[in-house]
Amino acid sequence: MFDELLGRVEINPAVMLGKPVIRGTRLTVEIILEKLAAGRTVDEVREDYPFLAREDVLAALAYARNAIGTDELIPNVTRGR
């Protein structure tokens, strides 16, 4: 399922300067994530962009998780100073 979701995101230098977008649109993953971070629900995001499927919004989340996922932990050296 995760790979299916990631397949909904594309990066093309000719579209939105190469930012990740939902395949076949000019809607960036960044915009979807901003709306979700601001408290909008998946359904509310879809109301804003009626051409989106629920899976497209989930694909933005999957892309973000994939982008920050790592097995390497980097300690925050400024914490507690």
C-alpha positions as MATLAB code, in Angstrom:
seq = 'MFDELLGRVEINPAVMLGKPVIRGTRLTVEIILEKLAAGRTVDEVREDYPFLAREDVLAALAYARNAIGTDELIPNVTRGR';
ca = [
       0.000    0.000    0.000;
       2.815    2.404    0.872;
       4.444    1.977   -2.553;
       1.064    2.489   -4.242;
       0.678    5.788   -2.409;
       4.181    6.912   -3.324;
       3.356    6.155   -6.956;
       0.805    8.966   -6.826;
       3.597   11.509   -6.314;
       5.869   12.597   -9.130;
       8.868   14.851   -9.474;
       9.361   16.442  -12.859;
      11.706   19.413  -13.376;
       9.212   20.820  -15.898;
       6.379   20.895  -13.341;
       6.435   23.284  -10.373;
      10.236   23.600  -10.588;
      10.665   19.929   -9.745;
       8.796   20.006   -6.450;
       6.918   16.797   -5.628;
       3.330   17.019   -6.906;
       0.349   14.730   -7.049;
       0.707   12.885  -10.360;
      -1.143   14.589  -13.210;
      -1.623   17.853  -11.284;
       0.328   20.944  -10.373;
      -0.636   20.592   -6.715;
       2.471   20.231   -4.579;
       2.867   17.835   -1.692;
       4.012   20.871    0.288;
       0.638   22.620   -0.060;
      -1.238   19.509    1.068;
       1.045   19.118    4.081;
       0.634   22.802    4.993;
      -3.135   22.423    5.004;
      -2.996   19.262    7.124;
      -0.532   20.897    9.536;
      -2.915   23.843    9.857;
      -5.598   21.463   11.096;
      -7.550   20.774    7.930;
      -8.913   17.247    7.632;
      -8.423   14.995    4.640;
     -12.020   15.687    3.624;
     -11.528   19.452    3.946;
      -8.417   19.319    1.766;
     -10.417   17.356   -0.786;
     -13.160   20.009   -0.660;
     -10.503   22.625   -1.480;
      -9.226   20.475   -4.357;
     -12.138   18.350   -5.633;
      -9.923   16.567   -8.178;
      -8.011   14.869   -5.344;
      -8.771   11.359   -4.194;
      -8.399   10.465   -0.535;
      -5.365    8.404   -1.529;
      -3.725   11.502   -3.034;
      -3.788   13.239    0.347;
      -2.469   10.089    2.012;
       0.233    9.977   -0.663;
       1.448   13.409    0.468;
       1.785   12.063    4.004;
       3.535    8.934    2.775;
       5.962   11.051    0.767;
       6.754   13.204    3.803;
       7.318   10.125    5.946;
       9.584    8.667    3.305;
      11.503   11.940    2.981;
      12.307   12.168    6.691;
      12.532    8.466    7.468;
      16.007    7.352    8.441;
      17.643    4.729   10.575;
      20.301    7.209   11.629;
      19.589    9.279   14.724;
      21.299   12.643   14.958;
      21.339   14.071   18.489;
      20.286   17.662   18.985;
      23.488   19.146   20.381;
      21.860   22.497   21.218;
      19.182   20.992   23.474;
      19.541   21.985   27.105;
      21.982   24.810   26.514;
];
